[in-house]
Amino acid sequence: MLVERLQLSYYDHPPMTAYLIRASTAVFGNTLFAIRLPAVVSTLTVLAVIGYLTRPRSLLPLVVCTPLFTVGAVIVTPDTPLLMFWALYLVWLVKVHSLGGEVVMVARW
């Protein structure tokens, strides 16, 4: 199985999918629920970001009806964590832009 021996990279998948499944199965045991949970959490995170960034929010139920949020919410693919982190990056980018470029850097070189 993909998550039994974690590696830095795989031939056909990025490692984040395996890392998320491994973390979930470590907490909830080796069950189907634990394997599917990272996809559900990732999809809900993307939905929350879409709800946060879009206006009007009355269109949000239509977004939920798309295949990404119906079928894709339970299938763990390499795109699932990619979309979650991409959406979180968009929130960060909007926050940085709203500050007008006055960002406090954690480390300056």
For each residue, the residues with C-beta under 8 A, 3 or more apart:
1: 4
2: 10 13 17 18 21
3: 6 18 21 22 25
4: 1
5:
6: 3 15 18 19 22
7: 10 15 18
8: 15
9: 14 15
10: 2 7 13 14 15 18
11:
12:
13: 2 10 17 18 78
14: 9 10 17 78 81 82
15: 6 7 8 9 10 18 19
16: 19 20 78 81 82 85
17: 2 13 14 20 21 38 76 77 78 80 81
18: 2 3 6 7 10 13 15 21 22
19: 6 15 16 22 23
20: 16 17 23 24 38 42 76 81
21: 2 3 17 18 24 25 34 35 38 76
22: 3 6 18 19 25 26
23: 19 20 26 27 38
24: 20 21 27 28 34 35 37 38
25: 3 21 22 28 29 30 31 34 35
26: 22 23
27: 23 24 34
28: 24 25 31 33 34 37
29: 25 34
30: 25 34
31: 25 28 34 35
32: 35 36
33: 28 36 37
34: 21 24 25 27 28 29 30 31 37
35: 21 24 25 31 32 38 76
36: 32 33 39 40 74 76
37: 24 28 33 34 40 41
38: 17 20 21 23 24 35 41 42 76 80 81
39: 36 42 43 72 73 74 75 76 77 80
40: 36 37 43 44 73 74
41: 37 38 44 45 84
42: 20 38 39 45 46 80 81 83 84
43: 39 40 46 47 68 69 72 73 80 83 84
44: 40 41 47 48 73
45: 41 42 48 49 84 87 88
46: 42 43 49 50 68 83 84 87
47: 43 44 50 51 60 63 64 69
48: 44 45 51 52
49: 45 46 52 53 87 88 90 91
50: 46 47 53 54 60 63 87
51: 47 48 54 57 60
52: 48 49 91
53: 49 50 90 91 94
54: 50 51 57 59 60
55:
56: 59
57: 51 54 60
58: 61
59: 54 56 62 63
60: 47 50 51 54 57 63 64
61: 58 64 65
62: 59 65 66
63: 47 50 59 60 66 69
64: 47 60 61 69 70
65: 61 62 69 70
66: 62 63 69 70
67: 70 71 72
68: 43 46 71 72 73 83
69: 43 47 63 64 65 66 72 73
70: 64 65 66 67 73
71: 67 68 74 75
72: 39 43 67 68 69 75 77 79 80
73: 39 40 43 44 68 69 70
74: 36 39 40 71
75: 39 71 72 80
76: 17 20 21 35 36 38 39 80
77: 17 39 72 80
78: 13 14 16 17 81 82
79: 72 82 83
80: 17 38 39 42 43 72 75 76 77 83 84
81: 14 16 17 20 38 42 78 84 85
82: 14 16 78 79 85 86
83: 42 43 46 68 79 80 86 87
84: 41 42 43 45 46 80 81 87 88
85: 16 81 82 88 89
86: 82 83 89 90
87: 45 46 49 50 83 84 90 91
88: 45 49 84 85 91 92
89: 85 86 92 93
90: 49 53 86 87 93 94
91: 49 52 53 87 88 94 95
92: 88 89 95 96
93: 89 90 96 97
94: 53 90 91 97 98
95: 91 92 98 99
96: 92 93 99 101 103
97: 93 94 100
98: 94 95
99: 95 96 102 103
100: 97
101: 96
102: 99
103: 96 99
104:
105: 108
106:
107:
108: 105
109:
